[in-house]
């Protein structure tokens, strides 16, 4: 066992040989390297699979009751300062290692097909392999400065992958936004690390935790300074895990390739902030004020993310706001001291959301031949619908991921979310009400995504192989207006962006005789038009979906309670026992089977209610509800709108415009900083430079005037001299 732990340092380094080989190949023999580019995917997957085997072996030893293992070696030694690097293996590390490697392998397999036609195929695999290295190094770090080092590498890889298609202005803007927003959190994290080093004189976790257990009884440390440093550490987690108010970068980060959204922005990188709080949990739990603040931020984030997801049309952006909301659940759980529930939801959500993101990539892949390769069109759910017939495997996996995130048993997220809801009610009814209401909203917007994408009938059907700009098109908008054939494609797609009510259900169906016309035909002018319907993706992309489906179905079993004759335990509890002992206290409140059943009934009822409401507004069978007045929203003309119509418009406007938070940041920070810069520039040029230039100009003018006075006659100079002397003697005798 000890021998196995000694080689755990190999895990973060395993992806590096492929990165270096591809880099040297592109530098020395670029033509051959690019011609054989598909071969590089195999060693990337193989080495990460070896890391997975190591991680599973370490996790089995942790479950069997092995103690925490830490290995350090000195990097910098001074009289008053010693910096050590090393690795720490405990249950938290083993959980994260398995999570990163499993999702990473599946995303690499998926990306081999998804990115096969992209010119940046090799560059993509270099970035994603380097990200895996940085993330594995982050979770095995043994001290704060080592975490910060890999924290920055993870952020750099995220920046490169979000802006992977950097020639698109919107992608370049998105990666810049992610970079600037994370700079705020990372600067706070650095200040917090330096603050705790100044307080404790150490950066090692064990030293920090020992001092944290003693500083309140001994009262020998300034509590205000300690709280401030802890807040700065938390600020780093806020930015990385997209918590309010530093969440604005996550939806725009969807401009990167879809596999990146599944790996970084669903399963691993955004979970780095949760991991940091879990790693420093003994430190934070000794500061009740910070714990209350963490729970408050998590509550605001989970509710805000759910409301902003209600009216989004971009399928990836909707899932991004869902990720933000679920990360808020984890943050809330950590804030109320429910350490086990937070990690449990981290695991279940990672696999379910990775399944959803990869499923959305499959949908986008199938829609691109119909609407074009622009994300504004291929990711727009307004243009989808009825895909269940054409992509049945993707539809099934996506449905399971949706139901899991909605909290429907026995899928994975039901067990973890229900535990968070139960602990929230025990901690505070206020948090319990908001968390439960948000669970209903989650079911609503997730099932909305599924229905708009797979239910009903295909709302756009276009493929033009001619040289003209017009093509055969039959499409409908969610306004309930049919779009005729033979119109300009760009005009139609721009019209469909103008406005869509997310409550509207007056969606006409494509007639069967039109829908079933598959094939090609010639137009009046001889241009050949071809209908190409969506099709299922290849086996290479479907295989990760099926594996993630298995995780979504069965990973929740590690949190199912069983009775050992003394108390309620779970496999996850047994797994985390060394870490809990390391904290010197257990922070989880145990509940019996009866309480669990009551809580499960209430949470599932809320989820079913959200599903039912979503089906009312977006389902294909709505003839009864179509007659209700409140479904006719956003009508044109000067018709008087009732109260419910006004409420719907307000909710839609709030959600679609991202809660106006981006507008607020633009006006306050961007425009405010620009105006401040303009004012500073004016002060610098008008006042500072003006005084300097004025003195020089005044000297020049005085010199010119004096020059005119002088006539070259000595008698005149003596006369003026005597006059000046007389005046001086008169005033100063």
C-alpha positions in Angstrom: 0.0 0.0 0.0 2.8 2.4 1.0 4.6 1.4 -2.2 1.6 2.4 -4.3 1.2 5.8 -2.7 4.8 6.6 -3.4 4.2 6.6 -7.1 1.0 8.7 -7.0 3.0 11.6 -8.2 3.0 10.0 -11.7 -0.8 10.6 -12.1 -0.6 14.4 -13.0 2.4 13.8 -15.2 1.0 11.1 -17.4 -0.6 13.3 -20.1 2.6 15.4 -20.5 4.5 13.0 -23.0 1.8 13.4 -25.6 1.7 17.2 -25.2 5.5 17.4 -25.6 5.5 15.0 -28.5 2.8 16.9 -30.4 4.6 20.2 -29.7 7.9 19.0 -31.0 6.3 17.3 -33.9 4.5 20.5 -35.0 7.8 22.4 -34.6 10.2 19.9 -36.3 8.1 17.9 -38.8 4.8 19.9 -39.1 3.6 18.3 -42.3 4.0 14.7 -41.1 2.5 15.5 -37.7 -0.6 17.1 -39.3 -1.0 14.3 -41.8 -1.0 11.7 -38.9 -3.0 13.9 -36.6 -5.8 11.4 -35.8 -3.1 9.0 -34.4 -2.4 11.4 -31.5 -5.8 10.8 -29.9 -4.9 7.2 -29.0 -1.9 7.9 -26.8 -3.8 10.8 -25.1 -6.6 8.4 -24.2 -4.3 5.6 -23.3 -2.2 7.6 -20.8 -5.2 9.2 -19.2 -6.7 5.6 -18.9 -3.5 4.6 -17.0 -4.1 7.5 -14.7 -7.6 6.3 -14.2 -6.3 2.8 -13.2 -4.0 4.4 -10.6 -6.8 6.6 -9.3 -9.2 3.7 -8.9 -6.6 1.7 -7.0 -5.9 4.5 -4.6 -9.7 5.0 -4.1 -10.1 1.3 -3.2 -7.4 1.6 -0.6 -9.1 4.7 0.8 -12.5 2.9 1.0 -10.8 0.0 2.8 -9.7 2.3 5.5 -6.3 3.5 4.6 -5.0 6.7 6.2 -4.2 9.9 4.5 -0.8 9.9 2.8 1.3 13.0 2.1 4.7 13.2 0.6 6.8 16.5 0.6 10.1 17.6 -0.7 11.8 20.9 -0.2 11.9 23.4 -3.0 13.2 26.5 -1.3 14.9 26.6 2.1 15.8 29.8 3.9 16.5 30.6 7.6 12.9 31.9 8.1 11.1 30.4 5.1 10.7 26.9 3.7 8.6 26.1 0.6 7.8 22.5 0.0 6.1 20.8 -2.9 4.4 17.4 -2.8 1.2 15.5 -3.1 -1.6 14.6 -0.8 -3.8 11.5 -1.2 -7.0 11.4 0.8 -10.6 10.5 0.0 -11.3 14.0 -1.5 -8.3 13.7 -3.8 -9.3 10.1 -4.9 -12.8 11.2 -5.7 -11.6 14.1 -7.8 -9.0 12.0 -9.6 -11.6 9.4 -10.7 -14.0 12.2 -11.7 -11.4 14.1 -13.8 -10.0 11.0 -15.5 -13.3 9.3 -16.3 -14.9 12.4 -17.8 -11.6 13.4 -19.5 -11.3 10.0 -21.2 -14.9 10.1 -22.5 -14.5 13.7 -23.7 -11.3 12.8 -25.6 -13.0 9.9 -27.3 -15.9 12.1 -28.2 -13.7 14.9 -29.4 -11.8 12.7 -31.8 -14.9 12.5 -34.0 -16.4 15.9 -33.1 -13.2 17.8 -34.0 -12.1 15.5 -36.8 -12.8 18.1 -39.5 -11.4 21.1 -37.6 -8.1 22.6 -38.7 -7.1 23.0 -35.1 -7.4 19.3 -34.2 -3.9 18.9 -32.9 -4.0 22.2 -31.1 -7.2 21.2 -29.4 -5.7 17.9 -28.1 -2.6 19.8 -26.8 -4.8 22.2 -24.9 -7.2 19.6 -23.5 -4.3 17.2 -22.4 -2.5 20.1 -20.7 -5.8 21.0 -19.0 -6.0 17.4 -17.7 -2.5 17.7 -16.3 -3.2 21.0 -14.6 -6.5 19.7 -13.1 -4.9 16.5 -11.8 -2.0 18.6 -10.3 -4.6 20.9 -8.6 -6.4 18.1 -6.8 -3.2 16.4 -5.6 -1.6 19.6 -4.3 -0.4 19.5 -0.7 -0.3 23.2 0.1 -1.9 26.5 -0.8 0.9 27.9 -3.0 0.9 24.7 -5.1 -2.8 24.9 -5.5 -2.5 28.5 -6.7 0.2 27.4 -9.3 -2.1 24.8 -10.8 -5.1 27.1 -10.3 -3.5 29.5 -12.7 -2.6 26.8 -15.2 -6.2 25.6 -15.2 -7.4 29.2 -15.9 -4.9 29.6 -18.7 -6.1 26.4 -20.4 -9.7 27.5 -19.9 -8.8 30.8 -21.6 -7.2 29.0 -24.6 -10.1 26.5 -25.0 -12.9 29.1 -24.7 -11.2 31.2 -27.4 -10.2 28.1 -29.4 -11.9 29.6 -32.5 -10.2 32.9 -31.9 -11.0 34.2 -35.4 -14.6 34.6 -34.4 -14.9 37.9 -32.6 -17.6 36.6 -30.2 -15.3 33.7 -29.1 -12.3 36.1 -28.6 -14.6 38.4 -26.5 -15.8 35.4 -24.5 -12.3 34.2 -23.5 -11.3 37.8 -22.6 -14.4 38.1 -20.4 -13.6 34.8 -18.7 -10.0 35.9 -18.2 -10.8 39.3 -16.7 -13.5 38.0 -14.4 -11.3 35.2 -13.1 -8.5 37.8 -12.5 -10.7 39.3 -9.8 -11.1 36.1 -8.0 -7.6 34.9 -8.5 -6.2 38.1 -7.1 -8.3 37.7 -4.0 -7.2 34.1 -3.7 -3.5 35.2 -3.9 -4.1 37.9 -1.2 -5.9 35.3 1.0 -3.0 32.9 0.7 -0.4 35.6 1.6 -2.6 36.7 4.5 -2.8 33.2 6.0 0.9 32.8 5.5 1.5 36.0 7.4 -0.9 34.9 10.2 0.2 31.3 10.6 3.7 31.2 9.0 2.8 28.1 7.0 1.1 27.2 3.8 0.6 23.5 4.6 -3.0 22.3 5.1 -2.2 20.4 8.3 -0.6 23.5 9.9 -3.5 25.7 8.9 -6.1 23.2 10.2 -4.3 22.8 13.6 -4.1 26.6 14.0 -7.7 26.9 13.0 -8.8 24.5 15.7 -6.9 26.5 18.3 -7.3 30.2 17.4 -10.8 30.5 18.7 -10.2 28.9 22.1 -6.9 30.8 22.6 -8.2 34.0 21.0 -4.7 34.8 20.1 -5.3 35.9 16.5 -7.2 38.9 15.2 -10.6 37.5 14.2 -11.3 40.4 11.8 -8.1 39.8 9.8 -8.7 36.0 9.8 -12.2 36.5 8.4 -11.0 38.9 5.8 -8.3 36.5 4.6 -10.9 33.7 4.5 -13.2 35.9 2.5 -10.4 36.5 0.0 -9.8 32.7 -0.4 -13.5 32.3 -1.0 -13.4 35.0 -3.6 -11.2 32.7 -5.7 -13.8 30.0 -5.5 -16.6 32.4 -6.4 -15.0 33.3 -9.7 -13.9 29.8 -10.7 -17.2 28.2 -9.8 -19.3 31.0 -11.4 -21.0 32.2 -8.2 -22.8 35.5 -8.0 -21.6 38.2 -8.8 -18.7 36.7 -10.8 -20.8 34.3 -12.8 -21.1 36.4 -15.9 -18.2 34.6 -17.7 -19.8 31.1 -17.7 -22.6 31.5 -20.3 -20.3 33.3 -22.8 -17.7 30.5 -22.3 -20.1 28.3 -24.3 -18.5 29.8 -27.4 -15.8 27.1 -27.1 -16.2 23.7 -28.7 -18.9 21.6 -27.1 -16.6 18.9 -25.6 -14.9 21.7 -23.7 -18.2 22.7 -22.3 -18.7 19.2 -21.0 -15.2 18.8 -19.6 -14.4 22.3 -18.2 -17.7 24.0 -17.6 -19.7 21.1 -16.3 -17.5 18.5 -14.7 -14.1 19.7 -13.7 -12.9 23.3 -13.8 -16.0 24.9 -12.4 -15.9 22.3 -9.7 -12.4 23.6 -8.7 -13.9 26.2 -6.6 -16.0 23.6 -4.8 -12.9 21.5 -4.4 -11.0 24.4 -2.8 -13.7 25.0 -0.2 -13.9 21.3 0.5 -10.2 21.1 0.9 -10.1 24.1 3.3 -13.4 23.1 5.0 -11.8 22.7 8.5 -10.5 26.3 8.1 -13.8 27.8 7.0 -15.9 25.9 9.5 -14.1 27.6 12.3 -15.4 30.9 11.0 -19.2 31.0 11.4 -19.5 34.4 9.7 -17.8 33.1 6.5 -19.9 30.0 6.5 -23.0 32.0 6.7 -21.7 34.2 3.8 -20.9 31.1 1.7 -24.4 29.7 2.2 -26.0 33.0 1.3 -23.9 33.4 -1.9 -24.8 29.8 -2.8 -28.5 30.4 -2.3 -28.5 33.5 -4.4 -26.6 31.7 -7.1 -28.8 28.7 -7.3 -31.9 30.8 -7.6 -30.5 33.3 -10.0 -29.1 30.6 -12.3 -32.5 28.9 -12.4 -34.4 32.1 -13.3 -31.9 33.1 -16.0 -32.2 29.6 -17.6 -36.0 30.0 -18.1 -36.0 31.9 -21.4 -32.6 31.1 -23.1 -32.8 29.9 -26.7 -29.2 28.7 -27.0 -29.2 25.1 -25.8 -25.6 25.3 -24.4 -26.2 28.6 -22.7 -29.3 27.1 -21.0 -27.2 24.2 -19.7 -24.6 26.7 -18.6 -27.1 28.6 -16.4 -28.2 25.2 -15.1 -24.6 24.4 -14.2 -24.4 27.8 -12.3 -27.5 26.9 -10.4 -26.3 23.4 -9.4 -22.9 24.8 -8.3 -25.0 27.1 -6.1 -26.5 24.0 -4.5 -23.0 22.7 -3.7 -21.9 26.0 -2.3 -25.1 26.1 -0.1 -24.3 22.6 1.2 -20.8 23.6 2.1 -22.0 26.8 3.7 -24.4 25.0 6.0 -21.7 22.4 6.9 -23.1 19.5 4.7 -19.7 18.4 3.4 -20.7 15.0 2.3 -23.8 16.2 0.5 -21.8 18.8 -1.4 -19.3 16.3 -2.7 -22.0 13.8 -3.5 -23.8 16.4 -5.6 -20.5 17.3 -7.2 -20.1 13.7 -8.4 -23.7 13.1 -9.6 -24.0 16.5 -11.3 -20.6 16.1 -13.1 -21.7 12.9 -14.9 -25.2 14.0 -15.6 -24.2 17.4 -16.9 -21.4 16.0 -19.0 -24.0 13.7 -20.5 -26.2 16.7 -21.3 -23.5 18.8 -22.8 -22.2 15.9 -25.0 -25.8 15.2 -26.0 -26.2 18.9 -27.0 -23.1 18.5 -29.1 -24.7 15.6 -30.8 -27.8 17.7 -31.5 -25.7 20.6 -32.8 -23.8 18.2 -35.0 -27.0 16.9 -36.5 -28.5 20.4 -37.0 -25.6 22.0 -38.7 -26.4 20.7 -42.2 -29.8 22.2 -41.9 -29.2 25.7 -40.6 -25.5 26.3 -41.2 -22.4 26.2 -39.0 -23.0 29.4 -37.1 -23.6 28.8 -33.4 -26.5 31.4 -33.5 -28.4 28.9 -35.7 -27.2 25.4 -34.9 -27.5 25.9 -31.1 -30.8 27.8 -31.3 -33.6 25.7 -29.8 -36.2 27.8 -31.7 -35.0 26.1 -34.9 -35.1 22.6 -33.5 -38.0 20.3 -32.5 -39.0 16.8 -33.4 -35.5 15.4 -33.2 -36.6 12.3 -31.3 -37.3 10.6 -34.6 -33.9 11.3 -36.1 -31.5 11.0 -33.1 -33.1 8.3 -30.9 -30.0 7.4 -29.0 -29.1 11.0 -28.3 -32.7 11.7 -27.3 -32.8 8.8 -24.8 -29.5 9.7 -23.1 -30.5 13.4 -23.0 -33.8 12.5 -21.5 -32.1 10.5 -18.7 -29.7 13.3 -18.0 -32.6 15.8 -17.9 -34.7 13.6 -15.5 -31.6 13.1 -13.3 -31.0 16.9 -13.0 -34.7 17.4 -12.3 -34.4 15.1 -9.3 -36.4 12.1 -10.5 -35.6 8.8 -8.7 -33.7 6.6 -9.1 -31.4 8.7 -11.2 -28.1 10.1 -9.8 -28.9 13.7 -9.0 -32.1 12.7 -7.0 -30.1 11.3 -4.2 -27.6 14.1 -3.8 -30.1 17.0 -4.4 -32.6 15.5 -2.0 -29.9 15.3 0.7 -29.0 19.0 0.2 -32.7 20.0 0.4 -33.1 18.0 3.6 -30.1 19.6 5.2 -31.2 23.0 4.0 -34.5 22.7 5.8 -32.8 21.5 8.9 -30.4 24.4 8.9 -32.8 27.2 8.0 -36.4 27.3 6.6 -35.4 30.3 4.5 -32.7 28.3 2.7 -35.0 25.3 2.5 -37.8 27.3 0.8 -35.5 28.8 -1.8 -33.7 25.6 -2.5 -37.0 23.6 -2.9 -38.6 26.3 -5.1 -35.5 26.3 -7.3 -35.7 22.5 -7.6 -39.1 23.0 -9.2 -37.7 25.7 -11.5 -34.9 23.3 -12.4 -37.4 20.6 -13.5 -39.3 23.3 -15.5 -36.4 24.7 -17.5 -34.7 21.4 -18.0 -37.8 19.7 -19.4 -38.3 22.9 -21.5 -34.9 22.3 -23.1 -35.8 18.7 -23.8 -39.3 19.5 -25.3 -38.1 22.3 -27.5 -35.3 20.2 -28.8 -36.8 16.7 -29.2 -40.6 17.1 -29.0 -43.2 18.3 -31.5 -42.1 18.7 -35.1 -39.0 20.0 -36.8 -39.3 23.8 -37.0 -36.7 24.4 -39.6 -35.7 22.4 -42.6 -33.2 23.9 -45.0 -30.4 22.7 -47.2 -29.2 24.6 -50.3 -26.7 23.1 -52.6 -27.1 25.7 -55.3 -25.1 28.9 -55.9 -28.1 31.1 -55.1 -28.8 32.7 -51.7 -32.4 31.4 -51.7 -33.5 27.9 -50.9 -36.4 25.7 -50.1 -37.4 26.3 -46.6 -40.4 25.4 -44.4 -40.0 26.7 -40.9 -42.1 28.1 -38.1 -41.3 30.5 -35.3 -42.5 30.2 -31.7 -44.6 33.3 -32.4 -47.0 30.9 -34.2 -46.4 32.2 -37.7 -45.6 30.0 -40.6 -42.8 31.0 -42.9 -43.4 30.3 -46.5 -41.1 28.5 -49.0 -38.7 30.2 -51.2 -37.8 33.1 -49.0 -34.3 34.3 -48.2 -32.6 32.1 -45.6 -30.8 34.9 -43.7 -34.1 36.9 -43.5 -35.9 33.9 -42.0 -33.3 33.2 -39.4 -33.0 36.8 -38.4 -36.7 37.1 -38.2 -36.9 34.1 -35.8 -34.4 35.8 -33.5 -36.5 39.0 -33.0 -38.6 37.6 -30.2 -39.9 34.4 -28.8 -42.2 34.0 -25.8 -41.0 31.2 -23.6 -44.6 30.6 -22.6 -46.0 30.7 -26.1 -47.7 27.5 -27.2 -49.3 28.5 -30.5 -46.9 26.5 -32.5 -48.3 25.2 -35.8 -47.2 21.8 -37.0 -45.5 21.1 -40.3 -48.0 19.2 -42.5 -47.2 15.6 -43.0 -47.1 15.8 -46.8 -44.4 18.5 -46.5 -42.6 16.8 -43.7 -42.2 13.5 -45.5 -40.7 14.9 -48.7 -37.2 13.6 -48.4 -35.0 13.8 -51.5 -34.0 16.3 -54.1 -35.8 18.2 -56.8 -35.2 20.9 -59.4 -36.6 24.4 -59.1 -38.1 26.5 -61.9 -34.6 27.8 -62.8 -32.9 24.5 -62.7 -31.2 24.9 -59.3 -31.1 21.6 -57.4 -32.5 21.7 -53.9 -32.0 18.9 -51.4 -33.7 18.3 -48.0 -31.3 16.8 -45.5 -32.9 15.8 -42.2 -31.0 15.5 -38.9 -29.2 12.2 -38.5 -27.6 10.4 -35.6 -24.0 10.9 -34.9 -21.3 8.3 -35.3 -20.5 5.5 -32.9 -17.4 7.3 -31.6 -19.6 10.1 -30.3 -22.4 7.8 -29.1 -20.1 5.6 -27.0 -19.3 8.3 -24.4 -23.0 9.1 -24.2 -23.8 5.5 -23.3 -21.1 5.3 -20.7 -22.2 8.5 -19.1 -25.7 7.2 -19.1 -24.6 4.2 -17.0 -23.0 6.6 -14.5 -26.2 8.7 -14.4 -28.2 5.6 -13.7 -26.0 4.0 -11.1 -23.6 6.5 -9.5 -26.3 7.6 -7.0 -26.0 4.2 -5.3 -22.9 5.4 -3.4 -25.1 7.8 -1.5 -28.1 5.5 -0.8 -28.5 5.1 3.0 -28.3 1.7 4.6 -28.6 0.7 8.2 -25.6 -0.9 9.9 -27.5 -1.4 13.2 -26.3 1.8 14.7 -26.8 4.7 12.4 -27.6 5.5 8.8 -24.4 5.2 6.6 -23.6 5.4 2.9 -20.8 4.1 0.8 -19.7 7.7 0.3 -19.7 8.2 4.1 -17.3 5.3 4.5 -15.2 6.6 1.7 -14.9 10.0 3.3 -14.3 8.7 6.8 -10.5 9.5 6.8 -11.2 13.1 5.7 -13.9 13.6 8.3 -11.6 12.3 11.0 -9.0 14.7 9.6 -11.5 17.5 10.2 -11.8 16.2 13.8 -15.6 16.5 13.5 -18.4 15.3 11.3 -20.4 18.1 9.8 -23.3 16.0 8.4 -26.6 15.6 10.1 -27.9 12.1 9.9 -31.5 11.4 9.1 -33.5 8.3 9.4 -35.3 6.4 6.7 -38.7 7.9 7.6 -37.4 11.5 7.3 -35.7 10.6 4.1 -38.9 9.2 2.6 -40.9 12.3 3.6 -38.3 14.7 2.1 -38.1 12.6 -1.0 -41.8 12.7 -1.6 -41.9 16.5 -1.3 -38.9 17.0 -3.6 -40.1 14.6 -6.2 -43.6 16.2 -6.1 -42.0 19.6 -6.8 -40.0 18.1 -9.7 -43.1 16.5 -11.2 -45.0 19.8 -10.9 -42.2 21.5 -12.8 -42.2 18.8 -15.5 -46.0 19.1 -15.8 -46.0 22.9 -16.2 -43.2 22.6 -18.8 -45.3 20.1 -20.7 -48.3 22.4 -20.6 -46.4 25.2 -22.2 -44.1 23.2 -24.5 -45.6 19.8 -25.0 -47.0 18.6 -28.3 -50.5 17.9 -27.0 -51.8 21.2 -25.7 -55.3 21.6 -27.3 -57.0 22.0 -24.0 -54.6 24.5 -22.6 -54.4 26.4 -25.9 -57.8 27.9 -25.2 -56.6 29.5 -22.0 -56.1 33.3 -22.3 -52.8 33.5 -20.4 -51.0 31.4 -23.1 -51.5 34.2 -25.7 -48.5 36.2 -24.6 -46.6 38.9 -26.4 -49.4 39.7 -28.9 -48.9 42.5 -31.3 -51.0 45.6 -31.5 -52.5 47.8 -28.8 -54.6 45.1 -27.1 -54.9 45.4 -23.4 -52.8 42.8 -21.6 -54.0 41.2 -18.4 -51.9 40.9 -15.3 -50.6 37.4 -16.2 -49.4 38.6 -19.6 -47.5 41.4 -18.0 -45.9 39.1 -15.5 -44.9 36.7 -18.2 -43.3 39.5 -20.2 -41.4 40.7 -17.1 -40.1 37.2 -16.4 -39.2 36.6 -20.0 -37.4 40.0 -20.2 -35.5 39.3 -16.9 -34.4 35.9 -18.0 -33.6 36.5 -21.6 -31.6 39.6 -20.7 -29.6 37.7 -18.0 -31.2 39.6 -15.2 -29.7 42.9 -16.7 -26.5 42.1 -14.7 -24.3 42.3 -17.9 -26.0 45.7 -18.7 -25.2 46.9 -15.1 -21.6 45.8 -15.4 -21.3 47.4 -18.8 -22.6 50.7 -17.5 -20.9 50.8 -14.1 -17.6 49.1 -14.7 -16.8 49.4 -18.5 -18.4 52.7 -19.3 -17.6 54.0 -15.8 -14.0 53.1 -16.1 -13.8 54.7 -19.6 -15.4 57.9 -18.3 -13.0 57.9 -15.4 -10.1 57.4 -17.8 -11.4 60.2 -20.0 -11.7 62.5 -16.9 -8.1 61.5 -15.8 -6.9 62.1 -19.3 -8.5 65.6 -19.3 -7.0 66.4 -15.9 -3.6 65.2 -17.0 -3.6 67.2 -20.2 -5.6 70.2 -19.1 -4.3 70.7 -15.6 -1.0 69.0 -15.1 0.3 69.6 -18.6 -1.5 72.9 -18.7 0.4 74.3 -15.7 3.7 73.1 -17.1 3.0 74.5 -20.5 1.6 77.7 -19.0 4.7 78.4 -17.0 6.8 78.0 -20.1 4.5 80.1 -22.2 4.4 82.8 -19.6 8.2 82.9 -19.5 8.3 83.1 -23.2 5.8 86.0 -23.3 7.6 87.9 -20.6 10.9 87.5 -22.4 9.4 88.8 -25.6 8.0 91.8 -23.8 11.3 92.6 -22.1 13.1 92.2 -25.4 11.0 95.0 -26.8 11.8 97.3 -23.8 15.6 97.1 -24.4 16.8 99.7 -27.0 20.6 99.3 -26.7 21.3 102.7 -25.0 23.3 102.6 -21.7 21.7 105.8 -20.5 18.2 104.3 -20.8 19.3 101.2 -18.8 20.8 103.4 -16.1 17.6 105.4 -15.9 15.4 102.3 -15.4 17.9 100.9 -12.9 17.7 104.1 -10.8 13.9 104.0 -11.0 13.8 100.4 -9.8 16.2 101.2 -6.9 14.2 104.2 -5.9 10.9 102.1 -5.8 12.7 99.4 -3.8 14.0 101.9 -1.2 10.6 103.6 -1.0 8.7 100.4 -0.2 11.6 98.8 1.8 13.4 101.6 3.5 
